[in-house]
């Protein structure tokens, strides 16, 4: 795939993922144009001041809730990466309609605008919380996934194709527990909701590189799931603050003990490759089965969960992953 003549739109372009995606994509692929679509003019201004001022960058103020604005932004766009979302679990629980408007209706607007403007590829970011959701955030992302994948049936004779990427917690992203633990370390006490808790982890760089790879490989109709390691939250806390006291405060509403990236039901249509899984559509009159013979089928009842994962981070690996976050904190960047 040749990126140099491509125009790329990134919704949520001023967020943690958006900034890192734009940085790495420009460095590695040098696309013709990157459109940074977000609703916060201050963050866009700060991005310009902090080195995001290359000639191929365009800043576009808008909200994914506004379909007309998206249509304008998608004029002559080849690839759209949909990273805009309300993702803080407590905030979504307290403001349910706002989460629905952004995460579900906003995704629907992305689909409609992309179809109308002939965008070739649309890749939407999802989360492990979309699998068997227990909170509103997860439920909205599940609905968003369904919208994106099933919208391939609306493409008709158009070239537009839709796929999703689904992965776990991102080290150091906004809302991550890691900055919280680093702050609490100064007081000598870290709060953890439940000592049994486990999570999937990957770095921003790993997430971005995986998304770029998926854009290059996607046919439409797939949900891409990377193979990533797990860690116990207790081990994470001890890696950050080995001498601190751990206080267990009880699980919060909408929180799981363990997360799942592929459910038992999804595994029946999932193909395993060396570094990822491809969840194919359960029923499809169109496409999405190009991976059928490129990997191996999963055994009956397979479930990709954070507590039964085969790969776990060691204490040293955890410390290596969080080192850049600690540096940013000490330098006053966070």
N, C-alpha and C positions, 0 to 999 in steps of 0.2 A: 504493500500500500504506500503510495506517495503522498506525504503530508504537505509538501512545499506549496502545492496549489490548492490546499484545502482551507475552508473557512470553518472555524470551530466556535460554537457557542457554549458557554459554561454558566448554567444557572447556579445561584449561590456562589458566584465566583470570588467573593471576598471572604468566604469562610475558610476554615482550616484546610479542608480538602481542596477547595477551589484554588487557593493561592499556591499550594504545593503542586497541584496538577498543572497549573499554568507555568510555574517555574520549570518543572521537569520536562513538560511537553515542548516548551520553547528551546530548552537546552539540548534535548535529544532529537527532536523531530523538525523544529523550525517551520511550523505551519505558516501559510500565507497570512492568516488573520485569526486572532482569538478575540472573541467578544465576551467581555466580563459583564454578566447580567446580574444585578442585585438591586435591592431597594434602599441601600444605605449610602448616601453620597459621601458621608464622612469617611467610611471605610474605603471607598474608592479613591478618595483624595489621599488618604494615608498610604494606600498601595502605591500610588504614583510616586509619592515622596520616598518610599522605601524600595525603590529600584524597579518597580513594575511600570516602566515607562518606555519600553521598546516600541519601535515604529509600527509593529504589527498588532499592537494591543489597542482595543477599542473599549471604552467604558460606556455602558448602557444602563441607565437607571430605570428600573421597572420591577414589577411584582408578578410572580407566576400566577397570581389570582386574576391578573388582567390579560385576557386572551388577545385582545387587540394589540396590546403592547408587545406581546410575544410574537405575534405575526410580523410586526414591524421589525423586531430584532432578528427574526429568522430569515429575512430576505437574503437570498443567495447563500445561505448557510448549508454546508455539506454534512456536518456532524454536530449533534447536540448532546452534551453531557448534563444530565439533570441531577444536580447535587443540592438544590435548594430544599429545605425542609425545616419544620419545627421539630426538634428532636429531644428536648429535655423532658423526661418522663413526667416529673411532677407538674411542670408547666402545661403539658398537654392534658393531664388529668384535670387540672383546674380550669383550663380554657378549651374544652373539647371542640367547640365549633370552630375555633381559630385553627386548631390542628387539622380538622377536616377540610377547611377552606384551603389551607396551604398544601397539605400532603396529598389529599385526594383530588379536590377540584383543581388545584394547581397542576397536578400531574395530568389530569384530563385536558387541561388547557395546552400543555406541552404537546400532547398527542395530536390535538386538533390543529394547532398551529404548524406542527411539523408536516402533517399530511397536506395541509393547504399550501405550504410553501415548498414542498418537494425536498425536504431534508432527507438525505440518503440514509443516515444512521442515527438512531437515538438510543443512548445507553443511560439507564436510570440506576442510581445507587439505592440499594436497599440494606437491610440489617438482619442479624440473627433474630432480633425481636419480632420480625414478621412471621416467624415460624411458630405455630401454636401460640398466638399472642395472648398475653394476660393483662396488657395495658393498652391504653388508647393509641399511644405512639406506634406500638407494634401492629395494632389493628389497622391504622391508617396506612402503614407501609405495606401490609399484606394486600390491602385494597389497591394501593398504587401499583404493586407488582402485577396483580391481575389485570388492571387497566392496560399497563404497558404491553404485557405479553399477548393478551387477547386482541389488542389493537392491530396486530399484524393482519387479522382477517379483514380489516377495513381498508387495507392498502390497495386492494384491487389490482389494477395494472400499474400502480405507482411503484417507484423504486424504494420507497421508505420502508425501513426495517427497524423493529424495536426489540431490545434485549435488556436484561437487568444484570447487575452485579450485586451479590449478597455476601457481606462478610461481617466479622465481629468487631469488638472494641478496638478503637484506634488509639495508640499510645499518644497521650498529650493533646488530643483534640479537645475542643471546648466542651466542658462538662465531664471530662475524664476524671476518674478518681485519683489519678497520679498527682496532678497539681495540688489537690486537696491534701493528700498524704504528705507531700513535701512541706506544705504550710503547717500542718498539724505537728510535724516532727519537731518544730521549734518549741512546742509546749510539752513534748515528751509523752503525748498520748494520741493514738490513732483510733478513730471510730470505724468499726466494721459492722455491717448489718447482721451477717451470719457467718460463722466460722467455716461452714461447709461450702461456701460459695466459690464457684469456678467461672472463668470467662475465657473466650477466645481472644487472642491478642495479635495485632500486627502494627507495624509502624506506618506513618503517613506515606513514606516513600514506597513501601511494599504495596500499599493500597493503590497508589497512583500508578505504579508500574503495571500492576495487575489490570487496572482499568484500561490503560493504553493498549496492553496486549489483547484484551477482550474486544476493544473497538476494531482492532486489526483482524481479529479472527471471527467475529460474530456473523451469523447468517440471518438472525432474526428468530425470535421465539424462545431463546435459551435464557436460563438463569445461571450465571457463572458463579461458582463457589470455590474460593481458593482453599488449598490445604494449609492450615495455619495452626500454630501451637496453642495449647491451653496453659493457664496458670491458676493456682489457688489464690484468692484474694489475700489470704493470710500470708502466703509466701511473698506476694507482691509487697505487702506492708512491711514485712521483715527485711526484705531487700532494700527498701527505702529508708527504714528506721529500725535497725536491728536491736537497739537498746530501748525503744519506746514501749510503753504499756499499750496493749490492745484492749479496747473496750467494745464489747458486742452489744449493739443497741437495738437489735431486732429488725427483721426484714420489713421493708417499706411497702406500702400498697403499690401493686403493679410491678413488683420486682420478682424475678425468678431466682431459685438457688443455682440452677445451671441453665445455660443457653443451648439452643439447638440450631444448627445451620441447614440440616436436611432431615426431614421427618421420615418416619417409616412409610407413610403413604407416598411421599414424593420419591422415595428411593426406587420404587418400581419402574419409574421412567427416567432414572438418573444413570449417566455413564461416568465411569471413573477414568481419569487420565493421570499422568505422572504427578502433576502439581495442582490439579483442580478436579472438580466435579462439574458436570453439565446436567442441569435439571431440564429435561425436555418437556414440552407441553403435554399434559395428560391426554387431551384430545385436540386434534388439529387437522382441518381440511386443507391447510396451506403448506407450511414448512416448519422447520425447527428440529428435524430429525437427521440433519446432516452428520451429526456426531455418532449416530447409532453404531457404526462399524469401526469407529476410531478409538474406542476405549473398551473397557469391560463392564458388563452389567454387575450391579451390586447384589449381594446375597439377600434373600428374602428376610425382611424385618430389619434391615440395616438402618441405623440411626446415627447421624453425625452430631454428637453432643459434646459439650465442653468437659464433662466429667468422665466420659469414656474414650476420649481422644487418645490416639496412640503417641502423639507428640506433645511433650511438656517442656516448658522453659525451666532451665536451671536457675539458681540464684545469680550466677554470673551472667547468664544471658539476659535476665531481667534487668540487672544493673547496667548492662551495655545498652539495652533498649531505652532506658529512662535517662541515661547520661545527658543527652541533648536537652531534655526537659529541665533537668536540674541546672544546667548551665544557663538556660534562658531565665530561670527563676532567680538565680544568683545575680544575673546581670540586669535584673529589673525589667526583662522583656515581657514576662507573663503578668 
